[in-house]
Amino acid sequence: MGVLRKPSPDELHEWQQRWLNPALFFLIQQWWNWTRRLPLITSAQREAYRPFFIVGAGRSGTTLLRRILMAHPQLHIPPESHGALSQVVKKHYRYRGLDWQDLVSVVLGEFLALERFFLWKIDLTPLFLELKKTPEGERSLARIVDAVYRHHLGQYKPGAVRWGDKTPMYILRLKWLDRLFPEAQYINLIRDGRDVVASYLQAGLFPDLAQAARRWVWAVREAERYRRKWPPNKFISLRYEQLVKNPEAEVQRVCRFLNVDYLPEMLELVEPDVLGDANVAHHQRIQQPIDARSIGRWKDTLTDAQIRQAHQIMGEWLRKLGYLESR
C-alpha cells in the first residue's frame, strides 16, 4: 500500500489546471451566457406588440374566421406558421447567449424551413439586413417575430395596423406564445368533435379516427384550462355552429374583443389571392358562402362502429360542451 504524501506545487498546479479551472470556466461561461441572453420581449414592447391568434382543434372554422377577419382593412393574417413561433421560443431558451445576428438567423431560418412557407410569398433577405441594424435596446425575440409578420403585412396589406396568426395547433402551445407576447389575444374555435373527426378523416389529415379524436380532446381540454386561467379580454371561445348559423352576431363579438369596428363586408367572400393559401386542398370550401350545411355531417359520413369509437374517446368532453344531445 502506497504512502500518502503532500503534492508538490507543480503537481497541485497541474491538478488545478486539469480539473478546477475547466469546471470554474464552465460555470463562468454558463453565468455569462445567462446574463447576456437577449430578452424574449422588452418592457416597452409588451404593450406595443399585441397580436391575436386564432386557435382550436383544427377543422373547427379557424380558416373561415381568418377569411372573415382578413376582410377587415385594419387586420392582417398571413398563412399558417405551422409551429414556428413555439419553436423559436424553445430555441431561445436552448441556445442561450446567441448574439443578435445569430438569433435573427435562427428565427428567420425557422420560418424558411416551414414546408409551406412558399405560400407566404415574401423574401426575408431585406428583412435580415434591416434587423441587423436594430438598436441594442430594442433587440428581443419578439422584435424579430413581429418584424416577420409586419414584413408580410407591409407587402400585402400596408394599410393594416394589427397582425394575427391562424395556426390551430397553437392551442397546444399557448404557454410559449404567452411568454413571447404577454399581451396577445386568443380566439378559440370549438366544434362538435364528431364533425371535426369526420372532417379530419375526409381531408386525410389523420391516419385513423382514434388519433383525430384524441387531438380534439387534447385541444378542447387545453382551451378550457386557459379559458379559466385568463381574463375574458385575453381569451374567448366561439362555437363553429353559432358562427355559421348567426355569423353577424358572432363576428360582431369578435370585433368587440379585438376593439375594431364591425363591417358588414366582412361576411362577403374575399379574393383567393388575398388569403394566399386558399388553394390548399383542405381549404377548398373557403371560397363558398357561409352556411350551416356541414353541421352534423358526421351522421352521414361516420360508420356506426366509428361513432361508437368516437363516443368512447370523446364522450366526456362532448357531454361537457353540450354536444352529446345531438346523438
Secondary structure, 3 states (H helix, E strand, C coil): CCCCCCCCHHHHHHHHHHHHHHHHHHHHHHHHHHHCCCCCCCHHHHHHCCCEEEEECCCCCHHHHHHHHHCCCCEECCCCCCCHHHHHHHHHHHCCCCCHHHHHHHHHHHHHCCCCHHHHCCCCHHHHHHHHCCCHHHCCHHHHHHHHHHHHHHHHCCCCCEEEEECHHHHHCHHHHHHHCCCCEEEEEECCHHHHHHHHHHHCCCCCHHHHHHHHHHHHHHHHHHHHHCCCCCEEEEEHHHHHHCHHHHHHHHHHHHCCCCCHHHHCCCCHHHHCCCCCHHHHHHHCCCCCCCCCCHHHHCCHHHHHHHHHHHHHHHHHCCCHHHC
